[in-house]
Amino acid sequence: MESLKTVGERIKYARKLKGLTQNDIYKLTGISSGNLSDIENNKVLPSANALISLKRELGVSIDWILTGEADVAFDKKQNKSSSDIGKLSSEEIDVLLKYRKLDDADKEEISAIIDIKLCRKNKNT
């Protein structure tokens, strides 16, 4: 994954990954395409209201938009909080954003592939 160093780059990346245009964002959030262009080109930072709207429509966390890192909320299987798990890397975020675009059948297939890989890894260790 390319290095996304700025707020604008991350927003633009997430928007394009979801297949949305700046006009689509305007229709979904009310953020004008001119304002979004300024945000994506790092001329201005998004307002709090814009961050909330972008978070919702792009399916990313505000933490990720602002810092490029995302906290994992809670791992129910391991009973660990985000401080135990750490932060998602940019590669993990990239995989997660792509995963979210898949339909349910493809998500099940990806999950099965991961399970197979983990089973092989556990047998080798």
DSSP file (Angstrom, degrees, kcal/mol; ACC not computed):
  #  RESIDUE AA STRUCTURE BP1 BP2  ACC     N-H-->O    O-->H-N    N-H-->O    O-->H-N    TCO  KAPPA ALPHA  PHI   PSI    X-CA   Y-CA   Z-CA
    1    1 A M              0   0    0      0, 0.0    90,-0.1     0, 0.0    89,-0.1   0.000 360.0 360.0 360.0 140.4    0.0    0.0    0.0
    2    2 A E        -     0   0    0      1,-0.1     2,-0.6    88,-0.1     0, 0.0  -0.289 360.0 -97.6 -64.4 154.4    1.2    3.5   -0.8
    3    3 A S        -     0   0    0      1,-0.1     2,-0.9     2,-0.0    -1,-0.1  -0.653  32.9-159.5 -78.8 121.3    2.2    5.6    2.2
    4    4 A L        +     0   0    0     -2,-0.6     6,-0.1     1,-0.2    -1,-0.1  -0.833  20.6 166.6-104.3  96.3   -0.7    7.9    3.1
    5    5 A K        +     0   0    0     -2,-0.9     2,-0.3     4,-0.0    -1,-0.2   0.674  52.3  52.0 -89.8 -19.0    1.0   10.7    5.0
    6    6 A T  S  > S-     0   0    0      1,-0.1     4,-2.1    34,-0.1     5,-0.2  -0.794  78.9-118.0-122.4 161.9   -1.7   13.3    5.2
    7    7 A V  H  > S+     0   0    0     -2,-0.3     4,-2.4     1,-0.2     5,-0.2   0.926 116.6  51.4 -57.4 -46.8   -5.4   13.6    6.2
    8    8 A G  H  > S+     0   0    0      1,-0.2     4,-2.6     2,-0.2    -1,-0.2   0.897 108.1  50.6 -60.7 -42.5   -6.3   14.6    2.6
    9    9 A E  H  > S+     0   0    0      1,-0.2     4,-2.4     2,-0.2    -1,-0.2   0.897 111.3  48.7 -63.2 -40.1   -4.4   11.6    1.1
   10   10 A R  H  X S+     0   0    0     -4,-2.1     4,-2.5    55,-0.2     5,-0.2   0.913 112.2  47.6 -68.1 -41.5   -6.2    9.2    3.5
   11   11 A I  H  X S+     0   0    0     -4,-2.4     4,-2.6     2,-0.2    -2,-0.2   0.941 114.0  47.0 -63.8 -46.5   -9.6   10.6    2.7
   12   12 A K  H  X S+     0   0    0     -4,-2.6     4,-2.6    -5,-0.2     5,-0.2   0.912 112.3  50.7 -61.6 -42.9   -9.1   10.6   -1.0
   13   13 A Y  H  X S+     0   0    0     -4,-2.4     4,-2.5    -5,-0.2    -2,-0.2   0.942 112.9  44.8 -59.9 -49.5   -7.7    7.0   -0.8
   14   14 A A  H  X S+     0   0    0     -4,-2.5     4,-1.6     1,-0.2    -2,-0.2   0.886 113.1  51.8 -64.5 -38.8  -10.8    5.8    1.2
   15   15 A R  H  <>S+     0   0    0     -4,-2.6     5,-2.5    -5,-0.2     4,-0.3   0.940 113.4  43.3 -62.8 -47.3  -13.2    7.6   -1.1
   16   16 A K  H ><5S+     0   0    0     -4,-2.6     3,-1.3     1,-0.2    -2,-0.2   0.873 109.1  57.7 -67.8 -36.8  -11.7    6.1   -4.3
   17   17 A L  H 3<5S+     0   0    0     -4,-2.5    -1,-0.2     1,-0.3    -2,-0.2   0.857 107.9  47.8 -61.8 -34.0  -11.5    2.7   -2.7
   18   18 A K  T 3<5S-     0   0    0     -4,-1.6    -1,-0.3    -5,-0.2    -2,-0.2   0.493 117.5-117.2 -83.1  -3.0  -15.2    2.8   -2.1
   19   19 A G  T < 5 +     0   0    0     -3,-1.3     2,-0.3    -4,-0.3    -3,-0.2   0.798  64.8 146.3  74.7  28.2  -15.7    4.0   -5.7
   20   20 A L      < -     0   0    0     -5,-2.5    -1,-0.2    -6,-0.2     2,-0.2  -0.771  38.5-145.7-102.5 143.5  -17.1    7.4   -4.7
   21   21 A T     >  -     0   0    0     -2,-0.3     4,-2.0     1,-0.1     5,-0.1  -0.508  33.5-105.5 -92.5 170.0  -16.7   10.7   -6.5
   22   22 A Q  H  > S+     0   0    0      1,-0.2     4,-1.9     2,-0.2     5,-0.1   0.873 125.1  54.3 -62.7 -35.1  -16.5   14.0   -4.8
   23   23 A N  H  > S+     0   0    0      2,-0.2     4,-2.2     1,-0.2    -1,-0.2   0.877 104.2  54.1 -65.9 -37.3  -20.0   14.7   -6.0
   24   24 A D  H  > S+     0   0    0      1,-0.2     4,-2.2     2,-0.2    -2,-0.2   0.919 107.3  51.2 -60.4 -43.3  -21.2   11.4   -4.3
   25   25 A I  H  X>S+     0   0    0     -4,-2.0     4,-2.9     1,-0.2     5,-0.6   0.901 107.8  52.7 -61.5 -40.5  -19.7   12.6   -1.0
   26   26 A Y  H  X5S+     0   0    0     -4,-1.9     4,-2.2     1,-0.2    -1,-0.2   0.933 110.5  47.2 -59.4 -45.8  -21.6   15.9   -1.4
   27   27 A K  H  <5S+     0   0    0     -4,-2.2    -1,-0.2     1,-0.2    -2,-0.2   0.858 119.1  40.7 -64.8 -34.7  -24.8   13.9   -1.9
   28   28 A L  H  <5S+     0   0    0     -4,-2.2    -2,-0.2    -5,-0.2    -1,-0.2   0.810 135.0  13.2 -83.0 -31.0  -24.1   11.7    1.1
   29   29 A T  H  <5S-     0   0    0     -4,-2.9    -3,-0.2    -5,-0.2    -2,-0.2   0.637  89.9-118.6-122.9 -20.9  -22.7   14.2    3.5
   30   30 A G     << +     0   0    0     -4,-2.2     2,-0.6    -5,-0.6    -4,-0.2   0.452  66.2 139.2  86.1   0.4  -23.4   17.8    2.3
   31   31 A I        -     0   0    0     -6,-0.6    -1,-0.3    19,-0.1    -2,-0.2  -0.705  56.4-123.0 -78.3 119.4  -19.6   18.5    2.1
   32   32 A S     >  -     0   0    0     -2,-0.6     4,-2.9     1,-0.1     5,-0.2  -0.214  11.5-120.6 -64.4 153.6  -19.2   20.4   -1.2
   33   33 A S  H  > S+     0   0    0      1,-0.2     4,-2.4     2,-0.2     5,-0.1   0.841 115.1  54.4 -64.1 -31.4  -16.9   19.1   -3.8
   34   34 A G  H  > S+     0   0    0      2,-0.2     4,-2.1     1,-0.2    -1,-0.2   0.920 111.0  44.1 -66.0 -43.8  -14.9   22.3   -3.6
   35   35 A N  H  > S+     0   0    0      2,-0.2     4,-2.3     1,-0.2    -2,-0.2   0.915 114.4  49.6 -66.7 -42.5  -14.4   21.9    0.2
   36   36 A L  H  X S+     0   0    0     -4,-2.9     4,-3.2     2,-0.2     5,-0.2   0.896 109.1  52.8 -63.6 -39.3  -13.6   18.2   -0.2
   37   37 A S  H  X S+     0   0    0     -4,-2.4     4,-1.9    -5,-0.2    -1,-0.2   0.923 109.1  49.1 -60.5 -44.7  -11.1   19.1   -2.9
   38   38 A D  H  <>S+     0   0    0     -4,-2.1     5,-3.1     2,-0.2     6,-1.1   0.896 113.4  47.5 -61.3 -40.1   -9.4   21.5   -0.6
   39   39 A I  H ><5S+     0   0    0     -4,-2.3     3,-1.8     3,-0.2    -2,-0.2   0.951 112.9  47.4 -65.0 -49.6   -9.4   18.8    2.2
   40   40 A E  H 3<5S+     0   0    0     -4,-3.2    -1,-0.2     1,-0.3    -2,-0.2   0.771 112.2  50.4 -65.7 -26.0   -8.0   16.2   -0.2
   41   41 A N  T 3<5S-     0   0    0     -4,-1.9    -1,-0.3    -5,-0.2    -2,-0.2   0.229 115.6-116.7 -96.1  13.0   -5.3   18.6   -1.5
   42   42 A N  T < 5S+     0   0    0     -3,-1.8    -3,-0.2     2,-0.2    -2,-0.1   0.771  80.2 123.8  60.9  30.7   -4.3   19.5    2.1
   43   43 A K  S   <S+     0   0    0     -5,-3.1     2,-0.3     1,-0.3    -4,-0.2   0.784  81.1   9.1 -86.2 -31.0   -5.3   23.1    1.9
   44   44 A V  S    S-     0   0    0     -6,-1.1    -1,-0.3    -9,-0.1    -2,-0.2  -0.959  75.2-119.1-141.9 159.4   -7.7   22.8    4.9
   45   45 A L        -     0   0    0     -2,-0.3     2,-0.1    -3,-0.1    -6,-0.1  -0.742  40.5-101.5 -94.8 150.4   -8.4   20.3    7.5
   46   46 A P        -     0   0    0      0, 0.0    -1,-0.1     0, 0.0   -10,-0.0  -0.392  36.2-115.7 -69.8 148.4  -12.0   18.8    7.8
   47   47 A S     >  -     0   0    0      1,-0.1     4,-2.6    -2,-0.1     5,-0.2  -0.235  31.9-101.0 -71.4 169.8  -14.3   20.2   10.5
   48   48 A A  H  > S+     0   0    0      1,-0.2     4,-2.2     2,-0.2     5,-0.2   0.915 125.7  49.6 -59.7 -43.5  -15.5   18.0   13.3
   49   49 A N  H  > S+     0   0    0      1,-0.2     4,-2.2     2,-0.2    -1,-0.2   0.895 110.6  50.0 -64.2 -39.1  -18.8   17.6   11.5
   50   50 A A  H  > S+     0   0    0      2,-0.2     4,-3.0     1,-0.2     5,-0.2   0.907 108.8  52.6 -65.4 -41.1  -17.1   16.7    8.2
   51   51 A L  H  X S+     0   0    0     -4,-2.6     4,-2.7     1,-0.2    -2,-0.2   0.919 109.6  48.7 -59.5 -43.9  -14.9   14.1   10.0
   52   52 A I  H  X S+     0   0    0     -4,-2.2     4,-2.0     2,-0.2    -1,-0.2   0.921 114.2  45.6 -63.1 -44.1  -18.0   12.5   11.5
   53   53 A S  H  X S+     0   0    0     -4,-2.2     4,-2.5     2,-0.2     5,-0.2   0.914 114.2  47.9 -65.7 -42.9  -19.7   12.4    8.1
   54   54 A L  H  X S+     0   0    0     -4,-3.0     4,-2.8     2,-0.2     6,-0.3   0.902 109.2  54.0 -66.1 -40.5  -16.6   11.1    6.3
   55   55 A K  H  X>S+     0   0    0     -4,-2.7     4,-1.3    -5,-0.2     5,-0.9   0.940 112.7  44.2 -54.7 -49.5  -16.1    8.4    9.0
   56   56 A R  H  <5S+     0   0    0     -4,-2.0    -2,-0.2    -5,-0.2    -1,-0.2   0.933 119.7  38.9 -64.8 -48.5  -19.6    7.2    8.5
   57   57 A E  H  <5S+     0   0    0     -4,-2.5    -2,-0.2     1,-0.2    -1,-0.2   0.808 120.5  43.0 -78.4 -29.9  -19.7    7.2    4.7
   58   58 A L  H  <5S-     0   0    0     -4,-2.8    -1,-0.2    -5,-0.2    -2,-0.2   0.621 101.4-128.8 -91.6 -12.9  -16.1    6.0    4.0
   59   59 A G  T  <5 +     0   0    0     -4,-1.3     2,-0.3    -5,-0.3    -3,-0.2   0.842  67.8 116.7  70.8  33.4  -16.3    3.2    6.7
   60   60 A V      < -     0   0    0     -5,-0.9    -1,-0.3    -6,-0.3     2,-0.2  -0.843  66.6-102.7-126.4 164.7  -13.0    4.3    8.4
   61   61 A S     >  -     0   0    0     -2,-0.3     4,-2.2     1,-0.1     5,-0.1  -0.530  20.9-125.1 -86.6 156.0  -12.3    5.6   11.9
   62   62 A I  H  > S+     0   0    0      1,-0.2     4,-2.7     2,-0.2     5,-0.3   0.871 113.6  60.1 -63.8 -36.5  -11.6    9.2   12.7
   63   63 A D  H  >>S+     0   0    0      1,-0.2     4,-3.0     2,-0.2     6,-0.7   0.932 106.5  46.2 -54.7 -46.4   -8.3    8.1   14.2
   64   64 A W  H  >5S+     0   0    0      4,-0.2     4,-1.7     3,-0.2    -2,-0.2   0.919 111.1  51.5 -65.7 -43.2   -7.3    6.6   10.9
   65   65 A I  H  <5S+     0   0    0     -4,-2.2   -55,-0.2     1,-0.2    -1,-0.2   0.932 119.8  35.8 -57.4 -45.3   -8.3    9.8    9.0
   66   66 A L  H  <5S+     0   0    0     -4,-2.7    -2,-0.2     3,-0.1    -1,-0.2   0.848 137.2  13.3 -80.6 -35.2   -6.3   12.0   11.4
   67   67 A T  H  <5S-     0   0    0     -4,-3.0    -3,-0.2     2,-0.3    -2,-0.2   0.617  90.2-118.2-119.8 -17.6   -3.3    9.8   12.1
   68   68 A G  S  <<S+     0   0    0     -4,-1.7     2,-0.3    -5,-0.7    -4,-0.2   0.470  85.7  98.6  85.4   1.4   -3.2    6.9    9.7
   69   69 A E        -     0   0    0     -6,-0.7     2,-0.4    24,-0.0    -1,-0.3  -0.896  56.7-157.6-120.8 151.8   -3.5    4.5   12.5
   70   70 A A  E     -A   88   0A   0     18,-0.6    18,-2.5    -2,-0.3     2,-0.3  -0.994  13.5-133.4-132.4 132.3   -6.6    2.8   13.8
   71   71 A D  E     -A   87   0A   0     -2,-0.4     2,-0.6    16,-0.2    16,-0.2  -0.609  20.4-127.7 -78.4 140.3   -7.3    1.3   17.2
   72   72 A V        -     0   0    0     14,-0.9    13,-0.2    -2,-0.3    14,-0.2  -0.809  20.1-148.9 -84.1 124.0   -8.8   -2.2   17.3
   73   73 A A        -     0   0    0     -2,-0.6     9,-0.9     1,-0.2     2,-0.3   0.958  61.9 -27.1 -65.6 -54.8  -11.8   -1.8   19.6
   74   74 A F  E     -B   81   0B   0      7,-0.2     2,-0.9     8,-0.1    -1,-0.2  -0.911  43.8-142.4-166.7 132.8  -12.0   -5.2   21.2
   75   75 A D  E  >> -B   80   0B   0      5,-2.3     5,-1.4    -2,-0.3     4,-1.4  -0.852  18.0-171.4-100.9  99.2  -11.1   -8.7   20.4
   76   76 A K  T  45S+     0   0    0     -2,-0.9    -1,-0.2     1,-0.2     3,-0.1   0.851  82.0  53.5 -62.7 -36.7  -13.9  -10.8   21.8
   77   77 A K  T  45S+     0   0    0      1,-0.2    -1,-0.2    -3,-0.1    -2,-0.0   0.868 119.9  32.6 -67.4 -35.8  -12.2  -14.2   21.2
   78   78 A Q  T  45S-     0   0    0     -3,-0.3    -1,-0.2     2,-0.1    -2,-0.2   0.515  99.7-132.3 -97.8  -6.6   -9.1  -13.1   23.1
   79   79 A N  T  <5 +     0   0    0     -4,-1.4     2,-0.4     1,-0.2    -3,-0.2   0.916  58.9 141.4  51.6  47.0  -10.8  -10.9   25.6
   80   80 A K  E   < -B   75   0B   0     -5,-1.4    -5,-2.3     2,-0.0    -1,-0.2  -0.933  46.5-136.1-119.7 142.4   -8.2   -8.2   24.9
   81   81 A S  E >>  -B   74   0B   0     -2,-0.4     4,-1.4    -7,-0.2     3,-1.2  -0.358  38.6 -94.1 -85.2 174.2   -8.7   -4.5   24.7
   82   82 A S  H 3> S+     0   0    0     -9,-0.9     4,-2.9     1,-0.3   -10,-0.2   0.816 124.1  61.8 -61.3 -30.7   -7.1   -2.3   22.0
   83   83 A S  H 34 S+     0   0    0      1,-0.2    -1,-0.3     2,-0.2     4,-0.1   0.805 105.8  47.4 -67.2 -26.0   -4.2   -1.5   24.2
   84   84 A D  H <4 S+     0   0    0     -3,-1.2    -1,-0.2     1,-0.1    -2,-0.2   0.816 117.5  41.2 -79.1 -31.8   -3.3   -5.2   24.3
   85   85 A I  H  < S-     0   0    0     -4,-1.4     2,-0.2     1,-0.2    -2,-0.2   0.836  98.7-148.4 -87.4 -35.8   -3.7   -5.7   20.5
   86   86 A G     <  -     0   0    0     -4,-2.9   -14,-0.9    -5,-0.2     2,-0.3  -0.591  33.6 -40.5  97.8-163.3   -2.0   -2.5   19.3
   87   87 A K  E     -A   71   0A   0     -2,-0.2     2,-0.3   -16,-0.2   -16,-0.2  -0.721  56.1-106.6-105.3 152.4   -2.7   -0.4   16.3
   88   88 A L  E     -A   70   0A   0    -18,-2.5   -18,-0.6    -2,-0.3     2,-0.1  -0.569  34.2-129.7 -74.5 137.1   -3.5   -1.5   12.8
   89   89 A S     >  -     0   0    0     -2,-0.3     4,-2.3   -20,-0.1     5,-0.2  -0.343  27.1-105.1 -76.6 167.6   -0.7   -1.0   10.3
   90   90 A S  H  > S+     0   0    0      1,-0.2     4,-2.2     2,-0.2     5,-0.1   0.849 123.6  54.4 -63.9 -32.4   -1.4    0.7    7.0
   91   91 A E  H  > S+     0   0    0      2,-0.2     4,-2.2     1,-0.2    -1,-0.2   0.903 108.0  48.7 -66.9 -40.4   -1.3   -2.7    5.2
   92   92 A E  H  > S+     0   0    0      2,-0.2     4,-2.5     1,-0.2    -2,-0.2   0.895 111.2  49.9 -65.9 -39.6   -3.9   -4.1    7.6
   93   93 A I  H  X S+     0   0    0     -4,-2.3     4,-2.8     2,-0.2     5,-0.2   0.914 109.1  52.5 -63.6 -42.2   -6.2   -1.1    7.0
   94   94 A D  H  X S+     0   0    0     -4,-2.2     4,-2.0     1,-0.2    -2,-0.2   0.925 111.2  46.2 -59.1 -46.1   -5.8   -1.5    3.3
   95   95 A V  H  X S+     0   0    0     -4,-2.2     4,-2.7     1,-0.2    -1,-0.2   0.915 112.9  50.4 -62.9 -43.6   -6.8   -5.2    3.5
   96   96 A L  H  X S+     0   0    0     -4,-2.5     4,-2.2     2,-0.2    -2,-0.2   0.911 109.5  49.5 -63.0 -43.7   -9.8   -4.3    5.8
   97   97 A L  H  X S+     0   0    0     -4,-2.8     4,-0.5     1,-0.2    -1,-0.2   0.895 113.9  46.0 -64.0 -39.1  -11.0   -1.5    3.4
   98   98 A K  H >< S+     0   0    0     -4,-2.0     3,-1.2    -5,-0.2     4,-0.4   0.909 110.0  54.5 -68.0 -41.5  -10.8   -3.9    0.5
   99   99 A Y  H >< S+     0   0    0     -4,-2.7     3,-1.7     1,-0.3    -2,-0.2   0.888 101.2  59.3 -57.4 -41.8  -12.5   -6.7    2.5
  100  100 A R  H 3< S+     0   0    0     -4,-2.2    -1,-0.3     1,-0.3    -2,-0.2   0.711  98.1  60.0 -63.8 -20.0  -15.5   -4.4    3.2
  101  101 A K  T << S+     0   0    0     -3,-1.2    -1,-0.3    -4,-0.5    -2,-0.2   0.617  88.9  94.8 -81.5 -12.7  -16.1   -4.0   -0.5
  102  102 A L  S <  S-     0   0    0     -3,-1.7     2,-0.1    -4,-0.4    -3,-0.0  -0.376  78.5-114.9 -79.3 155.7  -16.7   -7.8   -0.9
  103  103 A D     >  -     0   0    0     -2,-0.1     4,-2.2     1,-0.1     5,-0.2  -0.372  39.2 -95.7 -79.9 171.2  -20.1   -9.4   -0.9
  104  104 A D  H  > S+     0   0    0      1,-0.2     4,-2.2     2,-0.2     5,-0.2   0.857 123.2  53.0 -59.2 -39.7  -20.9  -11.9    1.9
  105  105 A A  H  > S+     0   0    0      1,-0.2     4,-2.0     2,-0.2    -1,-0.2   0.914 111.0  46.7 -64.1 -42.3  -20.0  -15.0   -0.1
  106  106 A D  H  > S+     0   0    0      2,-0.2     4,-2.5     1,-0.2    -1,-0.2   0.868 109.9  54.0 -67.9 -35.5  -16.5  -13.6   -0.9
  107  107 A K  H  X S+     0   0    0     -4,-2.2     4,-2.4     2,-0.2    -2,-0.2   0.908 108.4  49.8 -63.5 -41.3  -16.0  -12.5    2.7
  108  108 A E  H  X S+     0   0    0     -4,-2.2     4,-2.2     2,-0.2    -2,-0.2   0.903 110.6  50.3 -62.8 -40.7  -16.7  -16.1    3.8
  109  109 A E  H  X S+     0   0    0     -4,-2.0     4,-2.3     2,-0.2    -2,-0.2   0.924 110.9  48.2 -64.2 -44.4  -14.2  -17.4    1.2
  110  110 A I  H  X S+     0   0    0     -4,-2.5     4,-2.4     1,-0.2    -2,-0.2   0.909 110.8  51.8 -62.3 -41.9  -11.5  -15.0    2.4
  111  111 A S  H  X S+     0   0    0     -4,-2.4     4,-2.3     1,-0.2    -1,-0.2   0.903 109.4  49.7 -61.6 -41.3  -12.2  -16.0    6.0
  112  112 A A  H  X S+     0   0    0     -4,-2.2     4,-2.3     2,-0.2    -1,-0.2   0.893 109.4  51.7 -64.8 -39.9  -11.8  -19.7    5.1
  113  113 A I  H  X S+     0   0    0     -4,-2.3     4,-2.4     2,-0.2    -2,-0.2   0.920 109.9  49.2 -62.7 -43.3   -8.5  -19.0    3.3
  114  114 A I  H  X S+     0   0    0     -4,-2.4     4,-2.6     1,-0.2     5,-0.2   0.919 109.7  51.9 -61.7 -43.4   -7.2  -17.2    6.4
  115  115 A D  H  X S+     0   0    0     -4,-2.3     4,-2.3     1,-0.2    -1,-0.2   0.902 109.9  49.3 -59.7 -41.3   -8.3  -20.2    8.6
  116  116 A I  H  X S+     0   0    0     -4,-2.3     4,-2.4     2,-0.2    -2,-0.2   0.927 111.4  49.0 -63.3 -45.3   -6.4  -22.6    6.2
  117  117 A K  H  X S+     0   0    0     -4,-2.4     4,-2.3     1,-0.2    -2,-0.2   0.903 112.3  48.0 -62.4 -41.8   -3.3  -20.4    6.3
  118  118 A L  H  X S+     0   0    0     -4,-2.6     4,-2.6     2,-0.2    -1,-0.2   0.881 109.9  52.4 -67.2 -37.9   -3.4  -20.2   10.1
  119  119 A C  H  X S+     0   0    0     -4,-2.3     4,-1.9    -5,-0.2    -2,-0.2   0.924 110.9  47.4 -63.1 -44.3   -3.9  -23.9   10.5
  120  120 A R  H  X S+     0   0    0     -4,-2.4     4,-1.6     2,-0.2    -2,-0.2   0.909 112.0  50.5 -62.0 -42.3   -0.9  -24.6    8.3
  121  121 A K  H  X S+     0   0    0     -4,-2.3     4,-0.9     1,-0.2    -2,-0.2   0.920 109.7  49.7 -63.2 -43.8    1.2  -22.1   10.3
  122  122 A N  H  < S+     0   0    0     -4,-2.6     3,-0.2     1,-0.2    -1,-0.2   0.842 109.1  52.4 -65.8 -33.1    0.2  -23.7   13.6
  123  123 A K  H  < S+     0   0    0     -4,-1.9    -1,-0.2     1,-0.2    -2,-0.2   0.832 109.8  49.7 -69.9 -31.6    1.1  -27.2   12.2
  124  124 A N  H  <        0   0    0     -4,-1.6    -1,-0.2     1,-0.2    -2,-0.2   0.618 360.0 360.0 -83.2 -13.0    4.6  -25.8   11.2
  125  125 A T     <        0   0    0     -4,-0.9    -1,-0.2    -3,-0.2    -2,-0.2   0.446 360.0 360.0-106.1 360.0    5.3  -24.2   14.6
